[in-house]
């Protein structure tokens, strides 16, 4: 197995884990963790709108944090699957540009709009 195979498997496992986390918990996230390969590039709060360029194997992936959520807005990968992930806003949400080796994962919590009493 090559390093790329292991990265693809790890990113798929993270996406599946994120899907299960979203199913069992819809807590709003507080931060996004951005990785390029195995390295943590940064951790940014979701309450500060910004654009972020992340350098990967193929070039720069562009991310946007806006209104408490994050998404891929551009990437040098051929199929642009990462762009179709759309906006992520719940703790545990994950998206990745596998060919470029860039991934994002939402962590932490902030005050949710719906609580046990109003739900």
N, CA, C and O atoms as a MOPAC input file, in Angstrom:
PM7 MOZYME 1SCF
protein

 N      0.82900 1    -1.17900 1     0.00000 1
 C      0.00000 1     0.00000 1     0.00000 1
 C      0.87300 1     1.24100 1     0.00000 1
 O      1.86600 1     1.32000 1     0.72300 1
 N      0.49100 1     2.20200 1    -0.81600 1
 C      1.25600 1     3.44500 1    -0.87000 1
 C      0.74000 1     4.43100 1     0.17500 1
 O     -0.30800 1     4.21800 1     0.78400 1
 N      1.48900 1     5.50700 1     0.37000 1
 C      1.06100 1     6.53800 1     1.31400 1
 C     -0.25500 1     7.16700 1     0.85100 1
 O     -1.10100 1     7.52300 1     1.67100 1
 N     -0.42100 1     7.30100 1    -0.46500 1
 C     -1.66100 1     7.88000 1    -0.99700 1
 C     -2.85600 1     6.98400 1    -0.67900 1
 O     -3.93600 1     7.48100 1    -0.36000 1
 N     -2.66700 1     5.65900 1    -0.76500 1
 C     -3.74100 1     4.72500 1    -0.42000 1
 C     -4.12500 1     4.87000 1     1.04600 1
 O     -5.30800 1     4.91400 1     1.38500 1
 N     -3.11900 1     4.94300 1     1.91300 1
 C     -3.38700 1     5.09700 1     3.34200 1
 C     -4.09500 1     6.41100 1     3.63900 1
 O     -4.99300 1     6.45800 1     4.48100 1
 N     -3.69100 1     7.49300 1     2.94300 1
 C     -4.35400 1     8.77800 1     3.13300 1
 C     -5.80500 1     8.70300 1     2.67600 1
 O     -6.69400 1     9.21500 1     3.35700 1
 N     -6.05300 1     8.07500 1     1.54000 1
 C     -7.42000 1     7.94100 1     1.03200 1
 C     -8.28500 1     7.14200 1     2.00500 1
 O     -9.43400 1     7.50800 1     2.25600 1
 N     -7.74800 1     6.06800 1     2.54700 1
 C     -8.49200 1     5.24800 1     3.51200 1
 C     -8.78000 1     6.05600 1     4.77300 1
 O     -9.88900 1     6.00600 1     5.30400 1
 N     -7.78800 1     6.79700 1     5.25200 1
 C     -7.97200 1     7.60300 1     6.46000 1
 C     -9.02300 1     8.69400 1     6.24300 1
 O     -9.84900 1     8.94200 1     7.12100 1
 N     -8.99500 1     9.34100 1     5.08400 1
 C     -9.97400 1    10.38900 1     4.80300 1
 C    -11.37900 1     9.81000 1     4.65800 1
 O    -12.35200 1    10.42200 1     5.09900 1
 N    -11.48900 1     8.64100 1     4.04600 1
 C    -12.80200 1     7.98600 1     3.94200 1
 C    -13.32600 1     7.61000 1     5.32500 1
 O    -14.50600 1     7.79800 1     5.62000 1
 N    -12.45200 1     7.08400 1     6.16400 1
 C    -12.85900 1     6.72100 1     7.52000 1
 C    -13.30400 1     7.96200 1     8.29600 1
 O    -14.27300 1     7.91400 1     9.05400 1
 N    -12.58900 1     9.07200 1     8.10000 1
 C    -12.97500 1    10.31100 1     8.77400 1
 C    -14.33300 1    10.79600 1     8.27400 1
 O    -15.14900 1    11.27500 1     9.06100 1
 N    -14.57500 1    10.67500 1     6.97900 1
 C    -15.86600 1    11.09800 1     6.42500 1
 C    -16.99900 1    10.23400 1     6.95600 1
 O    -18.06900 1    10.74700 1     7.28600 1
 N    -16.77600 1     8.93000 1     7.04200 1
 C    -17.79500 1     8.02800 1     7.58300 1
 C    -18.03900 1     8.35000 1     9.05700 1
 O    -19.18200 1     8.40800 1     9.50900 1
 N    -16.95600 1     8.55900 1     9.79500 1
 C    -17.09100 1     8.93100 1    11.20200 1
 C    -17.84400 1    10.23700 1    11.35600 1
 O    -18.66100 1    10.38700 1    12.26600 1
 N    -17.57100 1    11.18800 1    10.46400 1
 C    -18.28900 1    12.45600 1    10.49500 1
 C    -19.77000 1    12.28400 1    10.20600 1
 O    -20.60900 1    12.95700 1    10.80300 1
 N    -20.08900 1    11.37700 1     9.28400 1
 C    -21.49900 1    11.11600 1     8.97000 1
 C    -22.21900 1    10.51700 1    10.17400 1
 O    -23.35100 1    10.89500 1    10.47600 1
 N    -21.56400 1     9.58300 1    10.86100 1
 C    -22.17300 1     9.00400 1    12.06700 1
 C    -22.32100 1    10.05900 1    13.16300 1
 O    -23.33500 1    10.10000 1    13.85900 1
 N    -21.31000 1    10.90700 1    13.30900 1
 C    -21.39000 1    11.95500 1    14.32600 1
 C    -22.54300 1    12.90700 1    14.02600 1
 O    -23.24200 1    13.34800 1    14.93800 1
 N    -22.74000 1    13.22200 1    12.75600 1
 C    -23.84100 1    14.10600 1    12.38000 1
 C    -25.18000 1    13.43900 1    12.63700 1
 O    -26.13700 1    14.10400 1    13.03300 1
 N    -25.25900 1    12.14500 1    12.42000 1
 C    -26.49800 1    11.41800 1    12.65700 1
 C    -26.86700 1    11.44000 1    14.12900 1
 O    -28.03700 1    11.60200 1    14.47700 1
 N    -25.88200 1    11.28000 1    14.98900 1
 C    -26.15000 1    11.18900 1    16.42100 1
 C    -26.09300 1    12.52700 1    17.13100 1
 O    -26.60600 1    12.64800 1    18.24300 1
 N    -25.49500 1    13.52500 1    16.53100 1
 C    -25.37000 1    14.82800 1    17.16800 1
 C    -25.37500 1    15.90800 1    16.10600 1
 O    -24.65200 1    15.81400 1    15.11400 1
 N    -26.17100 1    16.91400 1    16.30600 1
 C    -26.18800 1    18.02000 1    15.36000 1
 C    -25.72800 1    19.29900 1    16.04700 1
 O    -26.24500 1    20.38100 1    15.76800 1
 N    -24.76300 1    19.17400 1    16.93900 1
 C    -24.23900 1    20.33600 1    17.64100 1
 C    -23.51100 1    21.24400 1    16.66600 1
 O    -22.76500 1    20.77900 1    15.80500 1
 N    -23.73200 1    22.52200 1    16.80700 1
 C    -23.03300 1    23.48600 1    15.97500 1
 C    -21.55200 1    23.46100 1    16.34100 1
 O    -21.19900 1    23.34700 1    17.51400 1
 N    -20.69900 1    23.56700 1    15.34300 1
 C    -19.25600 1    23.53400 1    15.57100 1
 C    -18.74000 1    24.92200 1    15.92200 1
 O    -19.37400 1    25.93100 1    15.61400 1
 N    -17.59400 1    24.95800 1    16.56500 1
 C    -16.96900 1    26.22200 1    16.91500 1
 C    -15.73200 1    26.52000 1    16.08400 1
 O    -15.39400 1    27.68700 1    15.88500 1
 N    -15.04400 1    25.48100 1    15.58900 1
 C    -13.79000 1    25.64700 1    14.86500 1
 C    -13.71600 1    24.67800 1    13.70000 1
 O    -14.42000 1    23.66900 1    13.65800 1
 N    -12.84600 1    25.01000 1    12.75300 1
 C    -12.51800 1    24.09200 1    11.67000 1
 C    -11.02600 1    23.78300 1    11.77800 1
 O    -10.20100 1    24.68400 1    11.92900 1
 N    -10.69700 1    22.50000 1    11.69900 1
 C     -9.30300 1    22.06500 1    11.64000 1
 C     -8.99500 1    21.75000 1    10.18300 1
 O     -9.72800 1    21.00400 1     9.53400 1
 N     -7.91500 1    22.31800 1     9.67800 1
 C     -7.51900 1    22.13700 1     8.28700 1
 C     -6.21700 1    21.36400 1     8.25300 1
 O     -5.26200 1    21.70300 1     8.95100 1
 N     -6.18600 1    20.31400 1     7.43300 1
 C     -4.99200 1    19.48600 1     7.29300 1
 C     -4.55900 1    19.41100 1     5.83800 1
 O     -5.39000 1    19.39500 1     4.93000 1
 N     -3.26100 1    19.36700 1     5.63100 1
 C     -2.66000 1    19.10300 1     4.32500 1
 C     -1.76300 1    17.89900 1     4.53500 1
 O     -0.76100 1    17.98200 1     5.24600 1
 N     -2.12300 1    16.76200 1     3.91200 1
 C     -1.43700 1    15.51700 1     4.20400 1
 C     -1.73500 1    15.14000 1     5.64100 1
 O     -2.89600 1    15.13300 1     6.05000 1
 N     -0.71300 1    14.83000 1     6.40700 1
 C     -0.89400 1    14.48000 1     7.81600 1
 C     -0.67400 1    15.65700 1     8.75600 1
 O     -0.80200 1    15.51600 1     9.97200 1
 N     -0.34400 1    16.81700 1     8.19700 1
 C      0.00700 1    17.97300 1     9.02700 1
 C     -1.20300 1    18.87500 1     9.27200 1
 O     -1.96900 1    19.16800 1     8.35400 1
 N     -1.36200 1    19.30800 1    10.51500 1
 C     -2.38900 1    20.28300 1    10.85100 1
 C     -1.91200 1    21.65400 1    10.36800 1
 O     -0.89700 1    22.16500 1    10.84100 1
 N     -2.64300 1    22.24000 1     9.43200 1
 C     -2.28900 1    23.54000 1     8.86900 1
 C     -2.77500 1    24.65700 1     9.77300 1
 O     -2.08600 1    25.66100 1     9.95700 1
 N     -3.96700 1    24.48000 1    10.34000 1
 C     -4.49200 1    25.51800 1    11.21700 1
 C     -5.83900 1    25.14400 1    11.78800 1
 O     -6.50300 1    24.21700 1    11.32500 1
 N     -6.22300 1    25.89000 1    12.80800 1
 C     -7.52600 1    25.73300 1    13.44600 1
 C     -8.11400 1    27.13800 1    13.54700 1
 O     -7.54300 1    28.01500 1    14.19400 1
 N     -9.25900 1    27.33900 1    12.90000 1
 C     -9.84300 1    28.66400 1    12.78600 1
 C    -11.24700 1    28.68400 1    13.38900 1
 O    -12.00300 1    27.72600 1    13.22700 1
 N    -11.60000 1    29.76700 1    14.08000 1
 C    -12.95900 1    29.88600 1    14.61800 1
 C    -13.95700 1    30.12300 1    13.48100 1
 O    -13.64200 1    30.79300 1    12.49800 1
 N    -15.14200 1    29.57600 1    13.62500 1
 C    -16.16500 1    29.72800 1    12.59500 1
 C    -16.94500 1    31.02800 1    12.73600 1
 O    -17.77900 1    31.33700 1    11.88500 1
 N    -16.69200 1    31.79200 1    13.79100 1
 C    -17.42700 1    33.04600 1    13.96300 1
 C    -16.69300 1    34.24300 1    13.36500 1
 O    -17.11500 1    35.38300 1    13.55900 1
 N    -15.59000 1    33.99700 1    12.63500 1
 C    -14.85000 1    35.06000 1    11.95100 1
 C    -14.79600 1    34.71900 1    10.46100 1
 O    -14.09100 1    33.79100 1    10.06700 1
 N    -15.53100 1    35.45800 1     9.63400 1
 C    -15.54300 1    35.20600 1     8.19300 1
 C    -14.16200 1    35.45500 1     7.60900 1
 O    -13.50800 1    36.44500 1     7.93800 1
 N    -13.71500 1    34.53800 1     6.72700 1
 C    -12.41100 1    34.68000 1     6.07400 1
 C    -12.28600 1    33.68900 1     4.93200 1
 O    -13.01900 1    32.70300 1     4.86100 1
 N    -11.34400 1    33.96800 1     4.03900 1
 C    -10.95300 1    33.04200 1     2.98000 1
 C     -9.56200 1    32.53100 1     3.32400 1
 O     -8.71100 1    33.27900 1     3.80600 1
 N     -9.34300 1    31.23300 1     3.06700 1
 C     -8.07700 1    30.59500 1     3.41900 1
 C     -7.57300 1    29.80900 1     2.22400 1
 O     -8.32800 1    29.05100 1     1.61500 1
 N     -6.30800 1    29.98200 1     1.88400 1
 C     -5.66300 1    29.18600 1     0.84300 1
 C     -4.80500 1    28.12700 1     1.52700 1
 O     -3.99700 1    28.44800 1     2.39900 1
 N     -4.97900 1    26.86200 1     1.13200 1
 C     -4.22600 1    25.75400 1     1.72400 1
 C     -3.45300 1    25.06600 1     0.60700 1
 O     -4.04200 1    24.59800 1    -0.36700 1
 N     -2.13900 1    25.00900 1     0.75100 1
 C     -1.30300 1    24.39500 1    -0.27600 1
 C     -1.29700 1    22.86900 1    -0.11300 1
 O     -0.95400 1    22.35500 1     0.95200 1
 N     -1.67200 1    22.16200 1    -1.15800 1
 C     -1.66100 1    20.70200 1    -1.17400 1
 C     -0.72200 1    20.18000 1    -2.24300 1
 O      0.09500 1    20.92400 1    -2.78600 1
 N     -0.84500 1    18.87700 1    -2.54300 1
 C      0.04800 1    18.24700 1    -3.51900 1
 C     -0.09100 1    18.80300 1    -4.92800 1
 O      0.89600 1    18.87200 1    -5.66100 1
 N     -1.30300 1    19.20200 1    -5.32000 1
 C     -1.55100 1    19.67800 1    -6.67800 1
 C     -1.54400 1    21.19500 1    -6.80200 1
 O     -1.48200 1    21.73100 1    -7.90800 1
 N     -1.60500 1    21.87500 1    -5.68400 1
 C     -1.68900 1    23.33200 1    -5.69200 1
 C     -2.50300 1    23.82200 1    -4.51100 1
 O     -2.57400 1    23.15200 1    -3.48100 1
 N     -3.11500 1    24.98500 1    -4.65600 1
 C     -3.86300 1    25.58500 1    -3.55300 1
 C     -5.34800 1    25.25600 1    -3.62400 1
 O     -5.98000 1    25.38700 1    -4.67200 1
 N     -5.89200 1    24.82700 1    -2.49300 1
 C     -7.33500 1    24.69200 1    -2.30700 1
 C     -7.79600 1    25.95200 1    -1.58800 1
 O     -7.13000 1    26.42600 1    -0.66800 1
 N     -8.93000 1    26.49300 1    -2.00500 1
 C     -9.48000 1    27.69700 1    -1.39700 1
 C    -10.66800 1    27.32400 1    -0.52400 1
 O    -11.58100 1    26.62700 1    -0.96700 1
 N    -10.65200 1    27.79300 1     0.72200 1
 C    -11.73700 1    27.54500 1     1.66800 1
 C    -12.36200 1    28.87600 1     2.05200 1
 O    -11.69700 1    29.91200 1     2.02900 1
 N    -13.63800 1    28.84400 1     2.40300 1
 C    -14.32800 1    30.04300 1     2.87900 1
 C    -15.04400 1    29.73400 1     4.18500 1
 O    -15.80100 1    28.76700 1     4.27900 1
 N    -14.79600 1    30.56800 1     5.19000 1
 C    -15.54600 1    30.52300 1     6.44500 1
 C    -16.49800 1    31.70300 1     6.40500 1
 O    -16.09000 1    32.84800 1     6.21300 1
 N    -17.78600 1    31.39700 1     6.59200 1
 C    -18.80900 1    32.44800 1     6.49100 1
 C    -20.03000 1    32.06200 1     7.31800 1
 O    -20.54800 1    30.95400 1     7.18300 1
 N    -20.48000 1    32.95100 1     8.15200 1
 C    -21.71600 1    32.76500 1     8.93700 1
 C    -21.72400 1    31.46500 1     9.74100 1
 O    -22.74600 1    30.78200 1     9.80600 1
 N    -20.59200 1    31.12200 1    10.35000 1
 C    -20.53100 1    29.94200 1    11.20500 1
 C    -20.42800 1    28.62200 1    10.46800 1
 O    -20.74200 1    27.57300 1    11.03000 1
 N    -19.99300 1    28.65900 1     9.22000 1
 C    -19.85300 1    27.42500 1     8.42900 1
 C    -18.65100 1    27.55600 1     7.50400 1
 O    -18.08600 1    28.64100 1     7.36600 1
 N    -18.26000 1    26.46000 1     6.87200 1
 C    -17.06800 1    26.44700 1     6.01800 1
 C    -17.30800 1    25.55000 1     4.81100 1
 O    -18.11300 1    24.62000 1     4.86800 1
 N    -16.60100 1    25.83500 1     3.71300 1
 C    -16.69000 1    24.99900 1     2.51900 1
 C    -15.46600 1    25.18600 1     1.63500 1
 O    -14.74800 1    26.18000 1     1.74800 1
 N    -15.23800 1    24.21300 1     0.75100 1
 C    -14.25900 1    24.35600 1    -0.32500 1
 C    -14.91100 1    25.23800 1    -1.39000 1
 O    -16.05500 1    24.99600 1    -1.77200 1
 N    -14.20000 1    26.25400 1    -1.87200 1
 C    -14.73900 1    27.08700 1    -2.95000 1
 C    -13.95500 1    26.91600 1    -4.24900 1
 O    -14.46000 1    27.25700 1    -5.31900 1
 N    -12.73100 1    26.39600 1    -4.17400 1
 C    -11.92800 1    26.12200 1    -5.36500 1
 C    -10.83400 1    25.13500 1    -4.98900 1
 O    -10.33700 1    25.13300 1    -3.86300 1
 N    -10.46800 1    24.29100 1    -5.95800 1
 C     -9.39900 1    23.33500 1    -5.72800 1
 C     -8.84800 1    22.86800 1    -7.07100 1
 O     -9.58500 1    22.83500 1    -8.05600 1
 N     -7.56300 1    22.50400 1    -7.12900 1
 C     -6.95800 1    22.10900 1    -8.39400 1
 C     -7.22900 1    20.65200 1    -8.80400 1
 O     -6.69300 1    20.19100 1    -9.81100 1
 N     -8.04400 1    19.93200 1    -8.04700 1
 C     -8.30900 1    18.52400 1    -8.35100 1
 C     -9.14100 1    18.39700 1    -9.63400 1
 O     -9.84200 1    19.33600 1   -10.00900 1
 N     -9.06900 1    17.24600 1   -10.30700 1
 C     -9.76500 1    17.11200 1   -11.59000 1
 C    -11.28900 1    17.01800 1   -11.49700 1
 O    -11.97100 1    17.58700 1   -12.34900 1
 N    -11.84700 1    16.33600 1   -10.51500 1
 C    -13.29400 1    16.10000 1   -10.48400 1
 C    -14.07800 1    17.06100 1    -9.59600 1
 O    -15.30700 1    17.09100 1    -9.66100 1
 N    -13.39700 1    17.83700 1    -8.77800 1
 C    -14.03400 1    18.84300 1    -7.91400 1
 C    -15.08200 1    18.26800 1    -6.95800 1
 O    -16.05900 1    18.94400 1    -6.63700 1
 N    -14.89000 1    17.02800 1    -6.50100 1
 C    -15.82900 1    16.40800 1    -5.56100 1
 C    -15.88900 1    17.20000 1    -4.26600 1
 O    -16.95500 1    17.31100 1    -3.66100 1
 N    -14.77400 1    17.74600 1    -3.83600 1
 C    -14.73600 1    18.51400 1    -2.58100 1
 C    -15.66600 1    19.71900 1    -2.63600 1
 O    -16.24500 1    20.09200 1    -1.61500 1
 N    -15.81900 1    20.32900 1    -3.79100 1
 C    -16.69900 1    21.49000 1    -3.91000 1
 C    -18.16400 1    21.10900 1    -3.70400 1
 O    -18.95900 1    21.90800 1    -3.20800 1
 N    -18.51000 1    19.89000 1    -4.08700 1
 C    -19.89500 1    19.43200 1    -3.97700 1
 C    -20.28400 1    19.04400 1    -2.54800 1
 O    -21.45500 1    18.77500 1    -2.28300 1
 N    -19.32500 1    19.01100 1    -1.63300 1
 C    -19.64500 1    18.72500 1    -0.23200 1
 C    -20.48900 1    19.84500 1     0.35400 1
 O    -21.24200 1    19.62100 1     1.30100 1
 N    -20.37600 1    21.03000 1    -0.19000 1
 C    -21.18400 1    22.15900 1     0.26900 1
 C    -20.73500 1    22.70000 1     1.61500 1
 O    -19.61000 1    22.47200 1     2.05900 1
 N    -21.64600 1    23.42200 1     2.24900 1
 C    -21.34800 1    24.05600 1     3.53200 1
 C    -21.37800 1    23.03500 1     4.66300 1
 O    -22.28500 1    22.20700 1     4.74300 1
 N    -20.38200 1    23.10400 1     5.52900 1
 C    -20.30000 1    22.26900 1     6.72700 1
 C    -20.51800 1    23.18800 1     7.92300 1
 O    -19.95400 1    24.28100 1     7.98200 1
 N    -21.34700 1    22.73900 1     8.89000 1
 C    -21.60600 1    23.60000 1    10.04200 1
 C    -21.75900 1    22.86600 1    11.36300 1
 O    -21.83200 1    23.50900 1    12.41000 1
 N    -21.81000 1    21.53300 1    11.34800 1
 C    -22.00800 1    20.76800 1    12.57700 1
 C    -20.71900 1    20.09300 1    13.01800 1
 O    -19.90800 1    19.66600 1    12.19600 1
 N    -20.54900 1    20.00600 1    14.31700 1
 C    -19.39200 1    19.33100 1    14.87000 1
 C    -19.32400 1    17.90800 1    14.32100 1
 O    -20.31000 1    17.17200 1    14.37400 1
 N    -18.17100 1    17.52500 1    13.79800 1
 C    -17.99600 1    16.20500 1    13.19700 1
 C    -18.08300 1    16.20400 1    11.68600 1
 O    -17.66200 1    15.23200 1    11.05900 1
 N    -18.61800 1    17.26700 1    11.06800 1
 C    -18.67500 1    17.34500 1     9.60800 1
 C    -17.25300 1    17.32000 1     9.03900 1
 O    -16.33800 1    17.91800 1     9.60500 1
 N    -17.08400 1    16.62500 1     7.92100 1
 C    -15.77500 1    16.46200 1     7.30200 1
 C    -15.90300 1    16.54700 1     5.78900 1
 O    -16.88100 1    16.06800 1     5.21700 1
 N    -14.92000 1    17.15300 1     5.14400 1
 C    -14.82700 1    17.15600 1     3.68500 1
 C    -13.34800 1    17.08200 1     3.33000 1
 O    -12.48700 1    17.48900 1     4.11000 1
 N    -13.06500 1    16.55000 1     2.13000 1
 C    -11.66200 1    16.40100 1     1.73800 1
 C    -11.50700 1    16.50500 1     0.22900 1
 O    -12.38000 1    16.10400 1    -0.54100 1
 N    -10.37900 1    17.05200 1    -0.16100 1
 C     -9.92700 1    16.99400 1    -1.54500 1
 C     -8.82000 1    15.94200 1    -1.54300 1
 O     -7.65400 1    16.25000 1    -1.29800 1
 N     -9.20000 1    14.70700 1    -1.81700 1
 C     -8.25500 1    13.59800 1    -1.70400 1
 C     -7.07300 1    13.74100 1    -2.66700 1
 O     -5.93500 1    13.54000 1    -2.24300 1
 N     -7.29300 1    14.08200 1    -3.95600 1
 C     -6.13200 1    14.21200 1    -4.83600 1
 C     -5.13500 1    15.27300 1    -4.37100 1
 O     -3.92900 1    15.12200 1    -4.56700 1
 N     -5.63400 1    16.33900 1    -3.75900 1
 C     -4.76000 1    17.41400 1    -3.29100 1
 C     -4.26400 1    17.18400 1    -1.86700 1
 O     -3.35800 1    17.88100 1    -1.41100 1
 N     -4.85000 1    16.21000 1    -1.15400 1
 C     -4.41300 1    15.89100 1     0.20100 1
 C     -4.83500 1    16.90800 1     1.24200 1
 O     -4.18300 1    17.02800 1     2.27900 1
 N     -5.92700 1    17.65600 1     0.99200 1
 C     -6.40400 1    18.68000 1     1.91900 1
 C     -7.73600 1    18.22600 1     2.50800 1
 O     -8.62500 1    17.78800 1     1.77800 1
 N     -7.87200 1    18.33200 1     3.83300 1
 C     -9.12800 1    17.94900 1     4.47000 1
 C     -9.50500 1    18.97900 1     5.52400 1
 O     -8.65600 1    19.67800 1     6.07600 1
 N    -10.82900 1    19.05100 1     5.79000 1
 C    -11.34200 1    19.93500 1     6.83300 1
 C    -12.27900 1    19.13800 1     7.72500 1
 O    -13.01000 1    18.26400 1     7.26000 1
 N    -12.24500 1    19.45600 1     9.02400 1
 C    -13.11200 1    18.78000 1     9.99800 1
 C    -13.55900 1    19.81200 1    11.01400 1
 O    -12.74900 1    20.57700 1    11.53600 1
 N    -14.84500 1    19.82700 1    11.28800 1
 C    -15.40000 1    20.75900 1    12.25600 1
 C    -15.38200 1    20.14400 1    13.64300 1
 O    -15.73800 1    18.97900 1    13.82500 1
 N    -14.96200 1    20.94000 1    14.62200 1
 C    -14.83200 1    20.47100 1    16.00000 1
 C    -15.39100 1    21.50700 1    16.96100 1
 O    -15.64100 1    22.65700 1    16.59800 1
 N    -15.58100 1    21.06400 1    18.20000 1
 C    -16.03100 1    21.96800 1    19.24600 1
 C    -17.50200 1    22.27300 1    19.12600 1
 O    -18.16300 1    21.86500 1    18.17100 1
 N    -17.99600 1    22.98000 1    20.08300 1
 C    -19.40600 1    23.34600 1    20.07400 1
 C    -19.54200 1    24.81700 1    20.37400 1
 O    -18.65100 1    25.44100 1    20.95100 1
 N    -20.65500 1    25.34800 1    19.97800 1
 C    -21.05700 1    26.69600 1    20.35900 1
 C    -22.52900 1    26.60400 1    20.68800 1
 O    -23.13700 1    25.55200 1    20.48700 1
 N    -23.08800 1    27.62200 1    21.16300 1
 C    -24.49500 1    27.59400 1    21.55800 1
 C    -25.37600 1    27.22100 1    20.36300 1
 O    -25.33200 1    27.88100 1    19.32500 1
 N    -26.14800 1    26.19700 1    20.50800 1
 C    -27.02600 1    25.75200 1    19.43100 1
 C    -28.29300 1    26.59700 1    19.40700 1
 O    -28.72300 1    27.12300 1    20.43300 1
 N    -28.88700 1    26.72000 1    18.21700 1
 C    -30.10800 1    27.51300 1    18.07500 1
 C    -31.30500 1    26.80800 1    18.71500 1
 O    -32.26700 1    27.46100 1    19.11800 1
 N    -31.24900 1    25.48300 1    18.80800 1
 C    -32.34400 1    24.70800 1    19.39600 1
 C    -31.78400 1    23.94900 1    20.57800 1
 O    -30.75400 1    23.28400 1    20.46100 1
 N    -32.45200 1    24.04000 1    21.71800 1
 C    -32.01600 1    23.26900 1    22.88300 1
 C    -33.10000 1    22.28700 1    23.28400 1
 O    -34.12300 1    22.19600 1    22.60500 1
 N    -32.90700 1    21.55700 1    24.36000 1
 C    -33.83800 1    20.51900 1    24.77100 1
 C    -35.21400 1    21.06500 1    25.11800 1
 O    -36.21800 1    20.37000 1    24.96100 1
 N    -35.26500 1    22.28500 1    25.58000 1
 C    -36.54500 1    22.85500 1    25.98100 1
 C    -37.33400 1    23.36100 1    24.76200 1
 O    -38.54400 1    23.15000 1    24.67400 1
 N    -36.65400 1    24.02100 1    23.83400 1
 C    -37.36600 1    24.56900 1    22.67300 1
 C    -37.57500 1    23.54400 1    21.57500 1
 O    -38.34400 1    23.79300 1    20.64600 1
 N    -36.92500 1    22.41800 1    21.65100 1
 C    -37.02100 1    21.39400 1    20.60800 1
 C    -38.21300 1    20.57600 1    20.80300 1
 O    -38.46600 1    19.65800 1    20.02300 1

